């Protein structure tokens, strides 16, 4: 392809992109979902949190099933005023006590509700909340109601595998992480700074 052909193709592309930008002028908060069985859902959410903080946006993180174990995102973002609310029972497959996990989930959800009603927050991350809905620790209808009635400018990120179809329908942006290869499957240990 010569330069003239390349320039013509790029001009057509630019016109399409410019048209789409011109048509997308509504301003409002959105719901983003990172789901799927692949690695990177929380990482994508925390990358967005970092971006928001870099633009002086007010961000908060609610983590379900993460427990008290250290994670690099929290170590960094708390230094910039991002509060983390963590369901401290940890991974539900380790506790194996549905009643205790349900109580812990509902207590953590109370923090999320406060944030979803607080117009000062530009971004609220509900990390791994999909599991809470799947395991029936948290009523789906209550989550949908809270998302639907949040402040109009507020953005929310939901992460976790097996996201319920009703949440996917509600969301504005949905990305599915699909595993192709994972080091853990080859017996490579999870690494600090890479996996947490």
LOKE-345287 format. One record per residue (C-alpha): x negated, y, z; residue in one letter; residue number from 1. Coordinates in steps of 0.001 Angstrom, whole numbers. Each point is the difference from the previous one (the first is absolute). Example, Ala and Ser with C-alpha at 12.3 -4.5 7.8 and 13.67 -1.06 7.14 Angstrom:
BEGIN
-12300 -4500 7800 A 1 .
-1370 3440 -660 S 2 .
***
This chain:
BEGIN
0 0 0 X 1 .
-1424 3339 -1008 X 2 .
186 3159 2073 X 3 .
2975 1469 -1897 X 4 .
2061 -3179 556 X 5 .
-1000 -75 3645 X 6 .
970 3652 455 X 7 .
3381 -577 -1679 X 8 .
729 -3000 2227 X 9 .
-1017 1893 3144 X 10 .
2175 2973 -1019 X 11 .
3051 -2304 -317 X 12 .
-797 -1448 3430 X 13 .
-354 3486 1483 X 14 .
3383 1026 -1404 X 15 .
1664 -3043 1582 X 16 .
-1644 631 3361 X 17 .
844 3718 -107 X 18 .
3662 -835 -749 X 19 .
177 -2390 2947 X 20 .
-1570 2592 2321 X 21 .
2462 2635 -1208 X 22 .
2941 -2328 706 X 23 .
-1178 -925 3528 X 24 .
478 3261 1866 X 25 .
2173 -1055 2956 X 26 .
-1762 276 3366 X 27 .
877 -2440 2781 X 28 .
-1556 -2604 2253 X 29 .
-247 -3493 -1402 X 30 .
-74 -3568 1281 X 31 .
-2971 -2023 -1215 X 32 .
-267 -3763 468 X 33 .
-3195 -2026 -229 X 34 .
1019 -3659 14 X 35 .
-1053 -3352 -1439 X 36 .
-2325 -2787 1032 X 37 .
-3209 1734 -1043 X 38 .
-2513 1878 2126 X 39 .
141 3766 185 X 40 .
3444 1030 1234 X 41 .
-1133 1629 3242 X 42 .
-3164 1232 -1708 X 43 .
2101 1815 -2623 X 44 .
2189 1536 2699 X 45 .
-3012 1182 1987 X 46 .
-1596 1425 -3118 X 47 .
3147 2047 -526 X 48 .
-94 1069 3665 X 49 .
-3586 1164 -477 X 50 .
1011 1947 -3088 X 51 .
2892 1635 1862 X 52 .
-2212 954 2955 X 53 .
-2475 1485 -2472 X 54 .
2809 2308 -1147 X 55 .
818 970 3611 X 56 .
3185 -2090 42 X 57 .
1277 -1416 3288 X 58 .
-161 -3805 -5 X 59 .
893 -2764 2444 X 60 .
-407 -3776 -138 X 61 .
2166 -2686 1583 X 62 .
-1606 -3445 -194 X 63 .
2008 -3158 480 X 64 .
-1849 -3317 653 X 65 .
-3469 1572 62 X 66 .
-539 -430 3739 X 67 .
-2794 1634 1960 X 68 .
-2860 -1041 -2262 X 69 .
-2220 2762 -1305 X 70 .
489 1346 -3505 X 71 .
-2085 2516 -1897 X 72 .
2947 2008 -1302 X 73 .
1160 756 3504 X 74 .
-3550 798 1145 X 75 .
-235 2635 -2741 X 76 .
3504 1441 -242 X 77 .
522 505 3749 X 78 .
-3003 2358 -90 X 79 .
2073 2181 -2349 X 80 .
3069 45 2222 X 81 .
1908 -2911 -1536 X 82 .
1866 -1840 2768 X 83 .
266 -3784 -193 X 84 .
2796 -1964 1697 X 85 .
-888 -3685 46 X 86 .
2120 -3020 876 X 87 .
-2481 -1443 2418 X 88 .
1182 -3609 27 X 89 .
-2009 -602 -3154 X 90 .
708 -2496 -2744 X 91 .
3321 -1741 483 X 92 .
-1432 -3355 -1105 X 93 .
-2375 169 2956 X 94 .
2527 945 2697 X 95 .
2678 -2462 -1210 X 96 .
2483 1552 2418 X 97 .
2896 1525 -1911 X 98 .
1634 1710 2975 X 99 .
-3232 1726 1091 X 100 .
-827 955 -3579 X 101 .
3510 1367 -535 X 102 .
-231 2209 3089 X 103 .
-3455 1226 -1070 X 104 .
1281 711 -3498 X 105 .
3036 1921 1227 X 106 .
-2170 2055 2378 X 107 .
-2366 850 -2848 X 108 .
2970 805 -2240 X 109 .
1038 2685 2502 X 110 .
-3230 1875 -784 X 111 .
720 -362 -3705 X 112 .
3515 1392 451 X 113 .
-1339 3089 1772 X 114 .
-2445 611 -2833 X 115 .
2643 -561 -2686 X 116 .
2100 2688 1703 X 117 .
-2847 2469 443 X 118 .
-192 2588 -2802 X 119 .
-3568 879 996 X 120 .
-1289 -3261 -1504 X 121 .
-742 36 -3708 X 122 .
-916 -3704 -161 X 123 .
1004 -2932 2195 X 124 .
-1568 -3392 -633 X 125 .
1935 -3093 1105 X 126 .
-2773 -2558 -312 X 127 .
1092 -3664 -206 X 128 .
3631 823 798 X 129 .
1218 -2394 -2704 X 130 .
-867 -2949 2246 X 131 .
2182 1390 2776 X 132 .
2972 -3 -2346 X 133 .
-790 -3422 -1479 X 134 .
-304 -1604 3461 X 135 .
3202 1747 1179 X 136 .
-1742 1980 2737 X 137 .
1307 3235 -1452 X 138 .
3395 571 -1674 X 139 .
-361 900 -3675 X 140 .
3023 2315 81 X 141 .
-1568 2047 2811 X 142 .
-3201 454 -2010 X 143 .
1940 1034 -3104 X 144 .
2065 2458 2027 X 145 .
-3111 1584 1529 X 146 .
-1693 308 -3394 X 147 .
3108 1488 -1591 X 148 .
497 2638 2694 X 149 .
-3624 1130 430 X 150 .
-992 3635 -751 X 151 .
229 683 -3739 X 152 .
-3690 866 -437 X 153 .
-1330 -2984 1983 X 154 .
-1878 -2768 -1795 X 155 .
-13 -3562 1322 X 156 .
-2245 -2909 -881 X 157 .
1129 -3549 757 X 158 .
-2461 -2878 -183 X 159 .
228 -3758 311 X 160 .
720 -3172 -1906 X 161 .
3459 -1096 -1052 X 162 .
1639 3414 17 X 163 .
3786 -293 103 X 164 .
1697 800 -3312 X 165 .
2178 2688 1636 X 166 .
-3115 1902 1063 X 167 .
-1421 -383 -3506 X 168 .
3241 1432 -1412 X 169 .
-196 2948 2412 X 170 .
-3666 757 -723 X 171 .
-1230 2515 -2545 X 172 .
-3330 -1722 -691 X 173 .
-743 -3708 432 X 174 .
-3338 -1688 -607 X 175 .
-440 -3745 264 X 176 .
-3486 -1217 884 X 177 .
-592 -3311 -1763 X 178 .
-2833 -2283 1051 X 179 .
-2319 -1264 -2686 X 180 .
-2946 -932 2229 X 181 .
-721 540 3674 X 182 .
-3322 -610 1738 X 183 .
1746 -1497 3043 X 184 .
1345 -2832 -2174 X 185 .
-3600 -954 -805 X 186 .
-878 -141 3677 X 187 .
-1543 3482 277 X 188 .
614 1577 3394 X 189 .
2011 3240 221 X 190 .
-2397 2931 351 X 191 .
91 3043 2234 X 192 .
241 3120 -2153 X 193 .
1381 -1956 -2960 X 194 .
2930 -2006 1337 X 195 .
765 2017 3139 X 196 .
***
